[in-house]
Amino acid sequence: MYNVKANSNLIQWETCAAFLVKLPRTKYKFWISKKLARETGHKLIMVIPDSFEIKIFNRSNEKILCADEFLEYFGFDFSQEIIDDLKD
């Protein structure tokens, strides 16, 4: 499970049950349930489970991303085998 922080300016729309969020550095958007996200100040904090799959879309296209693919858009890097903080 991962906690992802994003600027609240990425929120495009809000309903009573979900946020419509723009995916950083793309033209894609996605819906995320308020059970998995909350807005605090100028941040949107999302909880992303390991088994997470999400549909991203724009006007002409849609894709389904797994958690790892989705998290890469928010700066997570899963290609490193050793975490730099743990190196001796």
PDB file of N, CA, C and O in Angstrom:
ATOM      1  N   MET A   1       0.841  -1.167   0.000  1.00  0.00           N
ATOM      2  CA  MET A   1       0.000   0.000   0.000  1.00  0.00           C
ATOM      3  C   MET A   1       0.894   1.240   0.000  1.00  0.00           C
ATOM      4  O   MET A   1       1.893   1.286   0.717  1.00  0.00           O
ATOM      5  N   TYR A   2       0.543   2.227  -0.788  1.00  0.00           N
ATOM      6  CA  TYR A   2       1.342   3.432  -0.951  1.00  0.00           C
ATOM      7  C   TYR A   2       0.485   4.663  -0.663  1.00  0.00           C
ATOM      8  O   TYR A   2      -0.707   4.688  -0.969  1.00  0.00           O
ATOM      9  N   ASN A   3       1.106   5.681  -0.072  1.00  0.00           N
ATOM     10  CA  ASN A   3       0.466   6.977   0.103  1.00  0.00           C
ATOM     11  C   ASN A   3       1.060   7.919  -0.930  1.00  0.00           C
ATOM     12  O   ASN A   3       2.277   8.088  -1.002  1.00  0.00           O
ATOM     13  N   VAL A   4       0.201   8.527  -1.723  1.00  0.00           N
ATOM     14  CA  VAL A   4       0.640   9.421  -2.784  1.00  0.00           C
ATOM     15  C   VAL A   4       0.110  10.813  -2.480  1.00  0.00           C
ATOM     16  O   VAL A   4      -1.080  10.999  -2.224  1.00  0.00           O
ATOM     17  N   LYS A   5       1.015  11.791  -2.514  1.00  0.00           N
ATOM     18  CA  LYS A   5       0.619  13.182  -2.332  1.00  0.00           C
ATOM     19  C   LYS A   5       0.704  13.886  -3.673  1.00  0.00           C
ATOM     20  O   LYS A   5       1.685  13.745  -4.403  1.00  0.00           O
ATOM     21  N   ALA A   6      -0.337  14.646  -3.988  1.00  0.00           N
ATOM     22  CA  ALA A   6      -0.370  15.409  -5.221  1.00  0.00           C
ATOM     23  C   ALA A   6      -0.934  16.791  -4.911  1.00  0.00           C
ATOM     24  O   ALA A   6      -1.642  16.968  -3.920  1.00  0.00           O
ATOM     25  N   ASN A   7      -0.625  17.757  -5.745  1.00  0.00           N
ATOM     26  CA  ASN A   7      -1.195  19.090  -5.570  1.00  0.00           C
ATOM     27  C   ASN A   7      -2.692  19.041  -5.803  1.00  0.00           C
ATOM     28  O   ASN A   7      -3.169  18.356  -6.707  1.00  0.00           O
ATOM     29  N   SER A   8      -3.422  19.763  -4.992  1.00  0.00           N
ATOM     30  CA  SER A   8      -4.875  19.753  -5.139  1.00  0.00           C
ATOM     31  C   SER A   8      -5.327  20.456  -6.421  1.00  0.00           C
ATOM     32  O   SER A   8      -6.486  20.328  -6.814  1.00  0.00           O
ATOM     33  N   ASN A   9      -4.426  21.199  -7.080  1.00  0.00           N
ATOM     34  CA  ASN A   9      -4.807  21.823  -8.348  1.00  0.00           C
ATOM     35  C   ASN A   9      -5.003  20.792  -9.461  1.00  0.00           C
ATOM     36  O   ASN A   9      -5.477  21.148 -10.540  1.00  0.00           O
ATOM     37  N   LEU A  10      -4.651  19.525  -9.227  1.00  0.00           N
ATOM     38  CA  LEU A  10      -4.907  18.463 -10.206  1.00  0.00           C
ATOM     39  C   LEU A  10      -6.354  17.990 -10.160  1.00  0.00           C
ATOM     40  O   LEU A  10      -6.796  17.278 -11.062  1.00  0.00           O
ATOM     41  N   ILE A  11      -7.095  18.373  -9.132  1.00  0.00           N
ATOM     42  CA  ILE A  11      -8.507  17.985  -9.029  1.00  0.00           C
ATOM     43  C   ILE A  11      -9.304  18.789 -10.051  1.00  0.00           C
ATOM     44  O   ILE A  11      -9.309  20.019 -10.022  1.00  0.00           O
ATOM     45  N   GLN A  12      -9.979  18.076 -10.957  1.00  0.00           N
ATOM     46  CA  GLN A  12     -10.762  18.712 -12.007  1.00  0.00           C
ATOM     47  C   GLN A  12     -12.235  18.864 -11.612  1.00  0.00           C
ATOM     48  O   GLN A  12     -12.903  19.811 -12.028  1.00  0.00           O
ATOM     49  N   TRP A  13     -12.725  17.934 -10.817  1.00  0.00           N
ATOM     50  CA  TRP A  13     -14.131  17.918 -10.427  1.00  0.00           C
ATOM     51  C   TRP A  13     -14.251  17.106  -9.148  1.00  0.00           C
ATOM     52  O   TRP A  13     -13.418  16.248  -8.859  1.00  0.00           O
ATOM     53  N   GLU A  14     -15.299  17.390  -8.389  1.00  0.00           N
ATOM     54  CA  GLU A  14     -15.529  16.657  -7.147  1.00  0.00           C
ATOM     55  C   GLU A  14     -17.010  16.355  -7.015  1.00  0.00           C
ATOM     56  O   GLU A  14     -17.852  17.228  -7.226  1.00  0.00           O
ATOM     57  N   THR A  15     -17.325  15.121  -6.667  1.00  0.00           N
ATOM     58  CA  THR A  15     -18.698  14.731  -6.357  1.00  0.00           C
ATOM     59  C   THR A  15     -18.728  14.332  -4.879  1.00  0.00           C
ATOM     60  O   THR A  15     -17.712  14.415  -4.189  1.00  0.00           O
ATOM     61  N   CYS A  16     -19.870  13.909  -4.408  1.00  0.00           N
ATOM     62  CA  CYS A  16     -19.951  13.498  -3.002  1.00  0.00           C
ATOM     63  C   CYS A  16     -19.206  12.176  -2.761  1.00  0.00           C
ATOM     64  O   CYS A  16     -18.924  11.841  -1.611  1.00  0.00           O
ATOM     65  N   ALA A  17     -18.885  11.427  -3.811  1.00  0.00           N
ATOM     66  CA  ALA A  17     -18.249  10.121  -3.641  1.00  0.00           C
ATOM     67  C   ALA A  17     -16.852   9.999  -4.241  1.00  0.00           C
ATOM     68  O   ALA A  17     -16.139   9.046  -3.928  1.00  0.00           O
ATOM     69  N   ALA A  18     -16.438  10.946  -5.105  1.00  0.00           N
ATOM     70  CA  ALA A  18     -15.163  10.758  -5.808  1.00  0.00           C
ATOM     71  C   ALA A  18     -14.579  12.083  -6.283  1.00  0.00           C
ATOM     72  O   ALA A  18     -15.250  13.114  -6.329  1.00  0.00           O
ATOM     73  N   PHE A  19     -13.292  12.006  -6.636  1.00  0.00           N
ATOM     74  CA  PHE A  19     -12.582  13.121  -7.257  1.00  0.00           C
ATOM     75  C   PHE A  19     -12.244  12.738  -8.694  1.00  0.00           C
ATOM     76  O   PHE A  19     -11.881  11.594  -8.969  1.00  0.00           O
ATOM     77  N   LEU A  20     -12.364  13.695  -9.606  1.00  0.00           N
ATOM     78  CA  LEU A  20     -11.837  13.545 -10.956  1.00  0.00           C
ATOM     79  C   LEU A  20     -10.499  14.270 -10.953  1.00  0.00           C
ATOM     80  O   LEU A  20     -10.437  15.475 -10.712  1.00  0.00           O
ATOM     81  N   VAL A  21      -9.418  13.522 -11.224  1.00  0.00           N
ATOM     82  CA  VAL A  21      -8.069  14.052 -11.069  1.00  0.00           C
ATOM     83  C   VAL A  21      -7.331  13.958 -12.397  1.00  0.00           C
ATOM     84  O   VAL A  21      -7.450  12.964 -13.114  1.00  0.00           O
ATOM     85  N   LYS A  22      -6.566  15.001 -12.719  1.00  0.00           N
ATOM     86  CA  LYS A  22      -5.714  14.993 -13.909  1.00  0.00           C
ATOM     87  C   LYS A  22      -4.441  14.240 -13.569  1.00  0.00           C
ATOM     88  O   LYS A  22      -3.847  14.471 -12.516  1.00  0.00           O
ATOM     89  N   LEU A  23      -4.020  13.355 -14.436  1.00  0.00           N
ATOM     90  CA  LEU A  23      -2.775  12.614 -14.274  1.00  0.00           C
ATOM     91  C   LEU A  23      -1.617  13.555 -14.629  1.00  0.00           C
ATOM     92  O   LEU A  23      -1.623  14.133 -15.716  1.00  0.00           O
ATOM     93  N   PRO A  24      -0.622  13.726 -13.743  1.00  0.00           N
ATOM     94  CA  PRO A  24       0.465  14.683 -13.990  1.00  0.00           C
ATOM     95  C   PRO A  24       1.182  14.439 -15.314  1.00  0.00           C
ATOM     96  O   PRO A  24       1.431  13.300 -15.709  1.00  0.00           O
ATOM     97  N   ARG A  25       1.506  15.537 -15.983  1.00  0.00           N
ATOM     98  CA  ARG A  25       2.279  15.546 -17.237  1.00  0.00           C
ATOM     99  C   ARG A  25       1.627  14.780 -18.379  1.00  0.00           C
ATOM    100  O   ARG A  25       2.313  14.331 -19.297  1.00  0.00           O
ATOM    101  N   THR A  26       0.302  14.628 -18.328  1.00  0.00           N
ATOM    102  CA  THR A  26      -0.432  13.977 -19.420  1.00  0.00           C
ATOM    103  C   THR A  26      -1.734  14.726 -19.650  1.00  0.00           C
ATOM    104  O   THR A  26      -2.047  15.688 -18.950  1.00  0.00           O
ATOM    105  N   LYS A  27      -2.484  14.268 -20.640  1.00  0.00           N
ATOM    106  CA  LYS A  27      -3.828  14.792 -20.869  1.00  0.00           C
ATOM    107  C   LYS A  27      -4.885  13.849 -20.308  1.00  0.00           C
ATOM    108  O   LYS A  27      -6.081  14.066 -20.506  1.00  0.00           O
ATOM    109  N   TYR A  28      -4.449  12.804 -19.608  1.00  0.00           N
ATOM    110  CA  TYR A  28      -5.370  11.818 -19.051  1.00  0.00           C
ATOM    111  C   TYR A  28      -5.938  12.278 -17.712  1.00  0.00           C
ATOM    112  O   TYR A  28      -5.337  13.077 -16.994  1.00  0.00           O
ATOM    113  N   LYS A  29      -7.115  11.744 -17.405  1.00  0.00           N
ATOM    114  CA  LYS A  29      -7.778  11.979 -16.130  1.00  0.00           C
ATOM    115  C   LYS A  29      -8.224  10.630 -15.569  1.00  0.00           C
ATOM    116  O   LYS A  29      -8.256   9.628 -16.283  1.00  0.00           O
ATOM    117  N   PHE A  30      -8.565  10.621 -14.284  1.00  0.00           N
ATOM    118  CA  PHE A  30      -9.071   9.408 -13.663  1.00  0.00           C
ATOM    119  C   PHE A  30      -9.978   9.778 -12.498  1.00  0.00           C
ATOM    120  O   PHE A  30      -9.842  10.847 -11.902  1.00  0.00           O
ATOM    121  N   TRP A  31     -10.896   8.886 -12.186  1.00  0.00           N
ATOM    122  CA  TRP A  31     -11.755   9.032 -11.018  1.00  0.00           C
ATOM    123  C   TRP A  31     -11.158   8.221  -9.882  1.00  0.00           C
ATOM    124  O   TRP A  31     -10.707   7.094 -10.089  1.00  0.00           O
ATOM    125  N   ILE A  32     -11.152   8.795  -8.671  1.00  0.00           N
ATOM    126  CA  ILE A  32     -10.725   8.054  -7.487  1.00  0.00           C
ATOM    127  C   ILE A  32     -11.737   8.297  -6.371  1.00  0.00           C
ATOM    128  O   ILE A  32     -12.149   9.427  -6.110  1.00  0.00           O
ATOM    129  N   SER A  33     -12.115   7.217  -5.734  1.00  0.00           N
ATOM    130  CA  SER A  33     -13.106   7.262  -4.664  1.00  0.00           C
ATOM    131  C   SER A  33     -12.587   8.069  -3.481  1.00  0.00           C
ATOM    132  O   SER A  33     -11.389   8.072  -3.196  1.00  0.00           O
ATOM    133  N   LYS A  34     -13.490   8.744  -2.803  1.00  0.00           N
ATOM    134  CA  LYS A  34     -13.112   9.470  -1.593  1.00  0.00           C
ATOM    135  C   LYS A  34     -12.775   8.526  -0.451  1.00  0.00           C
ATOM    136  O   LYS A  34     -12.235   8.955   0.569  1.00  0.00           O
ATOM    137  N   LYS A  35     -13.088   7.244  -0.612  1.00  0.00           N
ATOM    138  CA  LYS A  35     -12.651   6.255   0.371  1.00  0.00           C
ATOM    139  C   LYS A  35     -11.142   6.053   0.289  1.00  0.00           C
ATOM    140  O   LYS A  35     -10.516   5.638   1.265  1.00  0.00           O
ATOM    141  N   LEU A  36     -10.552   6.346  -0.877  1.00  0.00           N
ATOM    142  CA  LEU A  36      -9.113   6.195  -1.088  1.00  0.00           C
ATOM    143  C   LEU A  36      -8.373   7.524  -1.147  1.00  0.00           C
ATOM    144  O   LEU A  36      -7.147   7.535  -1.261  1.00  0.00           O
ATOM    145  N   ALA A  37      -9.085   8.643  -1.073  1.00  0.00           N
ATOM    146  CA  ALA A  37      -8.433   9.945  -1.221  1.00  0.00           C
ATOM    147  C   ALA A  37      -9.095  10.977  -0.323  1.00  0.00           C
ATOM    148  O   ALA A  37     -10.286  10.906  -0.020  1.00  0.00           O
ATOM    149  N   ARG A  38      -8.270  11.946   0.095  1.00  0.00           N
ATOM    150  CA  ARG A  38      -8.811  13.070   0.847  1.00  0.00           C
ATOM    151  C   ARG A  38      -7.995  14.313   0.508  1.00  0.00           C
ATOM    152  O   ARG A  38      -6.813  14.232   0.173  1.00  0.00           O
ATOM    153  N   GLU A  39      -8.646  15.446   0.601  1.00  0.00           N
ATOM    154  CA  GLU A  39      -7.988  16.716   0.324  1.00  0.00           C
ATOM    155  C   GLU A  39      -7.669  17.394   1.649  1.00  0.00           C
ATOM    156  O   GLU A  39      -8.552  17.593   2.482  1.00  0.00           O
ATOM    157  N   THR A  40      -6.412  17.742   1.836  1.00  0.00           N
ATOM    158  CA  THR A  40      -5.987  18.438   3.048  1.00  0.00           C
ATOM    159  C   THR A  40      -5.162  19.646   2.633  1.00  0.00           C
ATOM    160  O   THR A  40      -4.080  19.501   2.064  1.00  0.00           O
ATOM    161  N   GLY A  41      -5.665  20.814   2.912  1.00  0.00           N
ATOM    162  CA  GLY A  41      -4.957  22.026   2.506  1.00  0.00           C
ATOM    163  C   GLY A  41      -4.829  22.091   1.004  1.00  0.00           C
ATOM    164  O   GLY A  41      -5.823  22.072   0.278  1.00  0.00           O
ATOM    165  N   HIS A  42      -3.587  22.168   0.541  1.00  0.00           N
ATOM    166  CA  HIS A  42      -3.328  22.231  -0.899  1.00  0.00           C
ATOM    167  C   HIS A  42      -2.824  20.904  -1.440  1.00  0.00           C
ATOM    168  O   HIS A  42      -2.191  20.863  -2.494  1.00  0.00           O
ATOM    169  N   LYS A  43      -3.098  19.825  -0.729  1.00  0.00           N
ATOM    170  CA  LYS A  43      -2.641  18.494  -1.141  1.00  0.00           C
ATOM    171  C   LYS A  43      -3.818  17.528  -1.266  1.00  0.00           C
ATOM    172  O   LYS A  43      -4.799  17.615  -0.528  1.00  0.00           O
ATOM    173  N   LEU A  44      -3.693  16.622  -2.203  1.00  0.00           N
ATOM    174  CA  LEU A  44      -4.598  15.488  -2.337  1.00  0.00           C
ATOM    175  C   LEU A  44      -3.791  14.265  -1.926  1.00  0.00           C
ATOM    176  O   LEU A  44      -2.761  13.961  -2.528  1.00  0.00           O
ATOM    177  N   ILE A  45      -4.258  13.570  -0.905  1.00  0.00           N
ATOM    178  CA  ILE A  45      -3.557  12.386  -0.423  1.00  0.00           C
ATOM    179  C   ILE A  45      -4.361  11.161  -0.827  1.00  0.00           C
ATOM    180  O   ILE A  45      -5.525  11.020  -0.452  1.00  0.00           O
ATOM    181  N   MET A  46      -3.726  10.268  -1.602  1.00  0.00           N
ATOM    182  CA  MET A  46      -4.382   9.066  -2.102  1.00  0.00           C
ATOM    183  C   MET A  46      -3.709   7.835  -1.518  1.00  0.00           C
ATOM    184  O   MET A  46      -2.483   7.786  -1.419  1.00  0.00           O
ATOM    185  N   VAL A  47      -4.492   6.850  -1.134  1.00  0.00           N
ATOM    186  CA  VAL A  47      -3.983   5.562  -0.658  1.00  0.00           C
ATOM    187  C   VAL A  47      -4.151   4.576  -1.811  1.00  0.00           C
ATOM    188  O   VAL A  47      -5.265   4.334  -2.275  1.00  0.00           O
ATOM    189  N   ILE A  48      -3.045   4.013  -2.264  1.00  0.00           N
ATOM    190  CA  ILE A  48      -3.051   3.123  -3.423  1.00  0.00           C
ATOM    191  C   ILE A  48      -2.665   1.717  -2.971  1.00  0.00           C
ATOM    192  O   ILE A  48      -1.507   1.478  -2.630  1.00  0.00           O
ATOM    193  N   PRO A  49      -3.628   0.773  -2.962  1.00  0.00           N
ATOM    194  CA  PRO A  49      -3.312  -0.618  -2.597  1.00  0.00           C
ATOM    195  C   PRO A  49      -2.445  -1.293  -3.666  1.00  0.00           C
ATOM    196  O   PRO A  49      -2.421  -0.853  -4.816  1.00  0.00           O
ATOM    197  N   ASP A  50      -1.739  -2.354  -3.289  1.00  0.00           N
ATOM    198  CA  ASP A  50      -0.876  -3.078  -4.227  1.00  0.00           C
ATOM    199  C   ASP A  50      -1.660  -3.683  -5.390  1.00  0.00           C
ATOM    200  O   ASP A  50      -1.132  -3.792  -6.497  1.00  0.00           O
ATOM    201  N   SER A  51      -2.901  -4.073  -5.156  1.00  0.00           N
ATOM    202  CA  SER A  51      -3.712  -4.711  -6.195  1.00  0.00           C
ATOM    203  C   SER A  51      -4.553  -3.704  -6.979  1.00  0.00           C
ATOM    204  O   SER A  51      -5.501  -4.085  -7.665  1.00  0.00           O
ATOM    205  N   PHE A  52      -4.211  -2.441  -6.878  1.00  0.00           N
ATOM    206  CA  PHE A  52      -4.972  -1.346  -7.479  1.00  0.00           C
ATOM    207  C   PHE A  52      -4.915  -1.393  -9.004  1.00  0.00           C
ATOM    208  O   PHE A  52      -3.845  -1.577  -9.583  1.00  0.00           O
ATOM    209  N   GLU A  53      -6.053  -1.228  -9.645  1.00  0.00           N
ATOM    210  CA  GLU A  53      -6.142  -1.030 -11.093  1.00  0.00           C
ATOM    211  C   GLU A  53      -7.048   0.160 -11.320  1.00  0.00           C
ATOM    212  O   GLU A  53      -8.091   0.285 -10.677  1.00  0.00           O
ATOM    213  N   ILE A  54      -6.657   1.031 -12.227  1.00  0.00           N
ATOM    214  CA  ILE A  54      -7.445   2.235 -12.455  1.00  0.00           C
ATOM    215  C   ILE A  54      -7.533   2.523 -13.945  1.00  0.00           C
ATOM    216  O   ILE A  54      -6.581   2.310 -14.696  1.00  0.00           O
ATOM    217  N   LYS A  55      -8.694   3.012 -14.353  1.00  0.00           N
ATOM    218  CA  LYS A  55      -8.900   3.386 -15.747  1.00  0.00           C
ATOM    219  C   LYS A  55      -8.603   4.863 -15.893  1.00  0.00           C
ATOM    220  O   LYS A  55      -9.200   5.699 -15.214  1.00  0.00           O
ATOM    221  N   ILE A  56      -7.668   5.181 -16.790  1.00  0.00           N
ATOM    222  CA  ILE A  56      -7.390   6.567 -17.130  1.00  0.00           C
ATOM    223  C   ILE A  56      -7.977   6.828 -18.505  1.00  0.00           C
ATOM    224  O   ILE A  56      -8.086   5.914 -19.323  1.00  0.00           O
ATOM    225  N   PHE A  57      -8.354   8.070 -18.759  1.00  0.00           N
ATOM    226  CA  PHE A  57      -9.025   8.361 -20.027  1.00  0.00           C
ATOM    227  C   PHE A  57      -8.768   9.797 -20.438  1.00  0.00           C
ATOM    228  O   PHE A  57      -8.458  10.659 -19.615  1.00  0.00           O
ATOM    229  N   ASN A  58      -8.905  10.032 -21.742  1.00  0.00           N
ATOM    230  CA  ASN A  58      -8.980  11.380 -22.301  1.00  0.00           C
ATOM    231  C   ASN A  58     -10.092  11.355 -23.338  1.00  0.00           C
ATOM    232  O   ASN A  58     -10.858  10.392 -23.376  1.00  0.00           O
ATOM    233  N   ARG A  59     -10.207  12.343 -24.153  1.00  0.00           N
ATOM    234  CA  ARG A  59     -11.337  12.412 -25.090  1.00  0.00           C
ATOM    235  C   ARG A  59     -11.396  11.247 -26.069  1.00  0.00           C
ATOM    236  O   ARG A  59     -12.484  10.808 -26.442  1.00  0.00           O
ATOM    237  N   SER A  60     -10.242  10.743 -26.488  1.00  0.00           N
ATOM    238  CA  SER A  60     -10.242   9.730 -27.542  1.00  0.00           C
ATOM    239  C   SER A  60      -9.669   8.380 -27.131  1.00  0.00           C
ATOM    240  O   SER A  60      -9.594   7.472 -27.958  1.00  0.00           O
ATOM    241  N   ASN A  61      -9.270   8.229 -25.892  1.00  0.00           N
ATOM    242  CA  ASN A  61      -8.534   7.031 -25.512  1.00  0.00           C
ATOM    243  C   ASN A  61      -8.807   6.677 -24.057  1.00  0.00           C
ATOM    244  O   ASN A  61      -9.135   7.546 -23.249  1.00  0.00           O
ATOM    245  N   GLU A  62      -8.671   5.406 -23.730  1.00  0.00           N
ATOM    246  CA  GLU A  62      -8.698   4.997 -22.330  1.00  0.00           C
ATOM    247  C   GLU A  62      -7.787   3.795 -22.148  1.00  0.00           C
ATOM    248  O   GLU A  62      -7.623   2.977 -23.053  1.00  0.00           O
ATOM    249  N   LYS A  63      -7.193   3.703 -20.952  1.00  0.00           N
ATOM    250  CA  LYS A  63      -6.271   2.622 -20.625  1.00  0.00           C
ATOM    251  C   LYS A  63      -6.530   2.193 -19.191  1.00  0.00           C
ATOM    252  O   LYS A  63      -7.071   2.955 -18.390  1.00  0.00           O
ATOM    253  N   ILE A  64      -6.138   0.965 -18.876  1.00  0.00           N
ATOM    254  CA  ILE A  64      -6.192   0.489 -17.496  1.00  0.00           C
ATOM    255  C   ILE A  64      -4.758   0.296 -17.032  1.00  0.00           C
ATOM    256  O   ILE A  64      -3.964  -0.388 -17.678  1.00  0.00           O
ATOM    257  N   LEU A  65      -4.439   0.915 -15.890  1.00  0.00           N
ATOM    258  CA  LEU A  65      -3.095   0.833 -15.331  1.00  0.00           C
ATOM    259  C   LEU A  65      -3.111   0.036 -14.036  1.00  0.00           C
ATOM    260  O   LEU A  65      -4.070   0.104 -13.268  1.00  0.00           O
ATOM    261  N   CYS A  66      -2.044  -0.720 -13.798  1.00  0.00           N
ATOM    262  CA  CYS A  66      -1.872  -1.380 -12.503  1.00  0.00           C
ATOM    263  C   CYS A  66      -1.253  -0.362 -11.543  1.00  0.00           C
ATOM    264  O   CYS A  66      -0.905   0.746 -11.952  1.00  0.00           O
ATOM    265  N   ALA A  67      -1.117  -0.727 -10.292  1.00  0.00           N
ATOM    266  CA  ALA A  67      -0.613   0.191  -9.269  1.00  0.00           C
ATOM    267  C   ALA A  67       0.780   0.719  -9.618  1.00  0.00           C
ATOM    268  O   ALA A  67       1.025   1.920  -9.503  1.00  0.00           O
ATOM    269  N   ASP A  68       1.693  -0.155 -10.041  1.00  0.00           N
ATOM    270  CA  ASP A  68       3.059   0.269 -10.349  1.00  0.00           C
ATOM    271  C   ASP A  68       3.096   1.274 -11.498  1.00  0.00           C
ATOM    272  O   ASP A  68       3.802   2.280 -11.416  1.00  0.00           O
ATOM    273  N   GLU A  69       2.347   1.013 -12.565  1.00  0.00           N
ATOM    274  CA  GLU A  69       2.304   1.930 -13.701  1.00  0.00           C
ATOM    275  C   GLU A  69       1.712   3.276 -13.289  1.00  0.00           C
ATOM    276  O   GLU A  69       2.203   4.331 -13.689  1.00  0.00           O
ATOM    277  N   PHE A  70       0.661   3.226 -12.492  1.00  0.00           N
ATOM    278  CA  PHE A  70       0.000   4.442 -12.021  1.00  0.00           C
ATOM    279  C   PHE A  70       0.946   5.266 -11.145  1.00  0.00           C
ATOM    280  O   PHE A  70       1.028   6.484 -11.302  1.00  0.00           O
ATOM    281  N   LEU A  71       1.655   4.616 -10.231  1.00  0.00           N
ATOM    282  CA  LEU A  71       2.531   5.316  -9.298  1.00  0.00           C
ATOM    283  C   LEU A  71       3.731   5.954  -9.988  1.00  0.00           C
ATOM    284  O   LEU A  71       4.269   6.939  -9.483  1.00  0.00           O
ATOM    285  N   GLU A  72       4.161   5.423 -11.119  1.00  0.00           N
ATOM    286  CA  GLU A  72       5.275   6.015 -11.852  1.00  0.00           C
ATOM    287  C   GLU A  72       4.965   7.430 -12.306  1.00  0.00           C
ATOM    288  O   GLU A  72       5.872   8.256 -12.410  1.00  0.00           O
ATOM    289  N   TYR A  73       3.693   7.727 -12.579  1.00  0.00           N
ATOM    290  CA  TYR A  73       3.299   9.084 -12.971  1.00  0.00           C
ATOM    291  C   TYR A  73       3.464  10.070 -11.811  1.00  0.00           C
ATOM    292  O   TYR A  73       3.549  11.277 -12.033  1.00  0.00           O
ATOM    293  N   PHE A  74       3.509   9.569 -10.597  1.00  0.00           N
ATOM    294  CA  PHE A  74       3.660  10.415  -9.417  1.00  0.00           C
ATOM    295  C   PHE A  74       5.069  10.353  -8.838  1.00  0.00           C
ATOM    296  O   PHE A  74       5.286  10.736  -7.689  1.00  0.00           O
ATOM    297  N   GLY A  75       6.037   9.866  -9.637  1.00  0.00           N
ATOM    298  CA  GLY A  75       7.435   9.916  -9.257  1.00  0.00           C
ATOM    299  C   GLY A  75       7.984   8.691  -8.559  1.00  0.00           C
ATOM    300  O   GLY A  75       9.138   8.711  -8.132  1.00  0.00           O
ATOM    301  N   PHE A  76       7.215   7.630  -8.422  1.00  0.00           N
ATOM    302  CA  PHE A  76       7.725   6.403  -7.818  1.00  0.00           C
ATOM    303  C   PHE A  76       8.552   5.669  -8.864  1.00  0.00           C
ATOM    304  O   PHE A  76       8.159   5.591 -10.027  1.00  0.00           O
ATOM    305  N   ASP A  77       9.711   5.124  -8.449  1.00  0.00           N
ATOM    306  CA  ASP A  77      10.598   4.410  -9.367  1.00  0.00           C
ATOM    307  C   ASP A  77      10.792   2.986  -8.854  1.00  0.00           C
ATOM    308  O   ASP A  77      11.426   2.769  -7.822  1.00  0.00           O
ATOM    309  N   PHE A  78      10.243   2.027  -9.582  1.00  0.00           N
ATOM    310  CA  PHE A  78      10.311   0.627  -9.167  1.00  0.00           C
ATOM    311  C   PHE A  78      11.405  -0.141  -9.900  1.00  0.00           C
ATOM    312  O   PHE A  78      11.508  -1.358  -9.751  1.00  0.00           O
ATOM    313  N   SER A  79      12.220   0.551 -10.688  1.00  0.00           N
ATOM    314  CA  SER A  79      13.256  -0.143 -11.447  1.00  0.00           C
ATOM    315  C   SER A  79      14.528  -0.365 -10.626  1.00  0.00           C
ATOM    316  O   SER A  79      15.359  -1.193 -10.998  1.00  0.00           O
ATOM    317  N   GLN A  80      14.691   0.354  -9.528  1.00  0.00           N
ATOM    318  CA  GLN A  80      15.877   0.180  -8.699  1.00  0.00           C
ATOM    319  C   GLN A  80      15.726  -1.061  -7.841  1.00  0.00           C
ATOM    320  O   GLN A  80      14.676  -1.289  -7.240  1.00  0.00           O
ATOM    321  N   GLU A  81      16.791  -1.870  -7.786  1.00  0.00           N
ATOM    322  CA  GLU A  81      16.747  -3.092  -6.978  1.00  0.00           C
ATOM    323  C   GLU A  81      17.067  -2.817  -5.517  1.00  0.00           C
ATOM    324  O   GLU A  81      16.571  -3.508  -4.627  1.00  0.00           O
ATOM    325  N   ILE A  82      17.892  -1.811  -5.271  1.00  0.00           N
ATOM    326  CA  ILE A  82      18.282  -1.471  -3.900  1.00  0.00           C
ATOM    327  C   ILE A  82      17.858  -0.033  -3.626  1.00  0.00           C
ATOM    328  O   ILE A  82      18.125   0.867  -4.422  1.00  0.00           O
ATOM    329  N   ILE A  83      17.209   0.165  -2.515  1.00  0.00           N
ATOM    330  CA  ILE A  83      16.791   1.514  -2.152  1.00  0.00           C
ATOM    331  C   ILE A  83      18.024   2.276  -1.671  1.00  0.00           C
ATOM    332  O   ILE A  83      18.784   1.767  -0.847  1.00  0.00           O
ATOM    333  N   ASP A  84      18.225   3.490  -2.179  1.00  0.00           N
ATOM    334  CA  ASP A  84      19.435   4.267  -1.864  1.00  0.00           C
ATOM    335  C   ASP A  84      19.619   4.475  -0.366  1.00  0.00           C
ATOM    336  O   ASP A  84      20.754   4.468   0.111  1.00  0.00           O
ATOM    337  N   ASP A  85      18.547   4.657   0.384  1.00  0.00           N
ATOM    338  CA  ASP A  85      18.649   4.888   1.824  1.00  0.00           C
ATOM    339  C   ASP A  85      19.180   3.677   2.570  1.00  0.00           C
ATOM    340  O   ASP A  85      19.710   3.826   3.671  1.00  0.00           O
ATOM    341  N   LEU A  86      19.055   2.487   2.009  1.00  0.00           N
ATOM    342  CA  LEU A  86      19.455   1.274   2.688  1.00  0.00           C
ATOM    343  C   LEU A  86      20.852   0.795   2.316  1.00  0.00           C
ATOM    344  O   LEU A  86      21.343  -0.188   2.871  1.00  0.00           O
ATOM    345  N   LYS A  87      21.491   1.490   1.376  1.00  0.00           N
ATOM    346  CA  LYS A  87      22.833   1.084   0.961  1.00  0.00           C
ATOM    347  C   LYS A  87      23.824   1.312   2.103  1.00  0.00           C
ATOM    348  O   LYS A  87      23.689   2.261   2.875  1.00  0.00           O
ATOM    349  N   ASP A  88      24.823   0.425   2.200  1.00  0.00           N
ATOM    350  CA  ASP A  88      25.868   0.562   3.235  1.00  0.00           C
ATOM    351  C   ASP A  88      27.012   1.402   2.722  1.00  0.00           C
ATOM    352  O   ASP A  88      27.982   1.630   3.444  1.00  0.00           O
TER     353      ASP A  88
END
